[in-house]
Amino acid sequence: MSVIDSLNTSSNNAVDAGEKYLKSSHDYYRLKIFQQLSISISMVFKAVAIGGLAIIGLAFMAIALAFYIGSLLDNFALGFVIVGLVFIAISTIIFFLRSHINNGVVKKMSKKFFD
């Protein structure tokens, strides 16, 4: 009977070790998910805050530039048209470079996510 008792004890120890490993793994992955979620949310918040302020600043600069160009040309409407065309040109360039931008974002995010 000592062999059977020894096997029973060994199997109970193995089950206990497996359960402990699963619990530790579960806790680790919960912490890892929390870490990644916290980093992602803070990045989104910073992007929205900084981006919002940058857009407001860009809008004021565009209006000032349009008035400046308009005063140089003695036609404010033409100044606004020129600034609008500049924004359309920049948008078109960004549209054609969007795959490069996507690849850069994926590379940068993958470094943060998988570290």
N, C-alpha and C positions, 0 to 999 in steps of 0.2 A: 503494500500500500504506500510505501514511502515514495516510490517513483510517481505514482498517480498524484499524490499530494504535492510533490515537487513540481510536476507539470501544471497542476492547478494554480499553485502559487506563482509560477513563472508567467502563466497566461494572465492571471489577475494583475501582475506587475506590468505586463505589456499593455494591457487595456488601460490601466491607470496612466502610464506614460503616454499612450496615444491620446487619451482624453486631455491630458495636460498640454500636449503639443497642439491639439486642435484649439483649445481655449487660448493659448498664447498666440497662435497664428490669427485667430479671430480678433483678438485685442489689437494685435499689430496692424492688421489691415483696416480696422476701424480708425485707429490713430492716423494711418497713412492717408485714408480717404478724407479725414478731417483736415489734415495738413494741406492736401491738394485743394480741397474745397475752399479753405481759408485763403490760400494764395490766389486762387482764381477769382474769388469774390473781391479781394483787395485790389487785384489788377484791374478788374472791370470798374470798380469804384474810382480808382485813380485815373483810368482812361476817360471815364465820363466827366469827372471833375476838371481834369486838365484840358480835355478836348472841348468841353463846353466853354471854358474861359478863353481858350484859343480861338474858337469860332466867333465869340463875341468881339474879341480883339481884332480878328481878321475882318469882320463886318465893318467895324468902325474905320479900320485902315482903308478898306475898299471904298467906303463912302467918301472919306477924305481925299483919296486918290482921284476918285471920279470928279469931285468938286474942283480939285487942283487942275486936272486935265481939262475940265470944262472951262475953267477960268482962263487957261492958256489959249484955248480955241475959241473963246467967247461964245460957247454953246454948251451949256451944262448937260443937255440930253446926249450930245455926242460923247462927252466924257463918261457918262454912265454906260453908253453902248460899248465904248472901248474897254472899260473895265469888265463888263459882262463878257465880251469876246475873249479877254485874257483868261477869265475863269473857265470858259468853255474849252479853250485850248488846253489849259492845265488838266481839266477833267478828261479830255480825250487822251492825253498822254498817259494819265493814270489808268484809264480804261485799257489801253493797249499793254500796259505793264502789270496788269492785275495778277497774272500767273506768277511773275517774279515776286510780287508782294506776298501772295499766298504762300509760296515756298519759304520765304524768309520768316513769315509768322509761324509756320509749322515747325521750322528748325528751331526757332527761339523758344517756342512753347514746349517742344519735346525735350529740350535740355532742362528746362525747369521742372517739367512733369516727371521725367524719368530719373532725376537725380535723387 
